[in-house]
């Protein structure tokens, strides 16, 4: 009976032969680069934090529902070890921005909605939000954007593809509209995606995005992101756009 390369590598790893374990997994990747379990095993065999992160993200791109990859990535991102301080991301990652924690800095004058922004202003607002969190934001290439408006990076390996859907308050984004983004994430080797709309998302769309490293933000949630930055200048920019 054939023994899977992951099991072979696991045996070698337990016996202290880490180099041998890597060799087994590297051969397995050459033969089948779409085996998510092999990429997870490669992460365990690597002693470099950034490599671990890259391997686990590759596993999730192949199989977004891979629980071993999710668990390992969560432990990696939360771990603080004295031996690896230089490899830990500095500041907030893109994922932390798309799931922001409230800040204590008070702001004032935040409007109740963003319904009246033009499409261009809407895109600029979303870019400004990410910039306020210290992210690197650039416009997608219009010739090959595949529906992507912004590319957001944190300088530590995270790459987020952003779609800005300027919709009216009562418009709803369907799940089928997210499929292009998901496909482009794999092609561009992005770690995650985000969709922003002034309208809303159907329940089907939110259900479809679950487990796919795609964050969805409607109008009220965008305003909450602005509030959580504690950045008064960002509120002033929004009010100027509304004016």
Secondary structure by P-SEA (a helix, b strand, c coil): ccccaaaaaaaaaaacaaaaaaaaaaaaaaaccccaaaaaaaaaacccaaaaaaaaaaaaaaccccaaaaaaaaaaaacccccccccccccccaaaaaacccccccccccccccccccaaaaaaaaaaaaaaabbbbbbccccccccccbbbbccccbbbbbbbbbcccccccccccaaaaaaaaaaacccbbbbbbcbbbcaaaaaaaccccbbbbcaaaaaaaaaaaccaaaaaaaaaaac
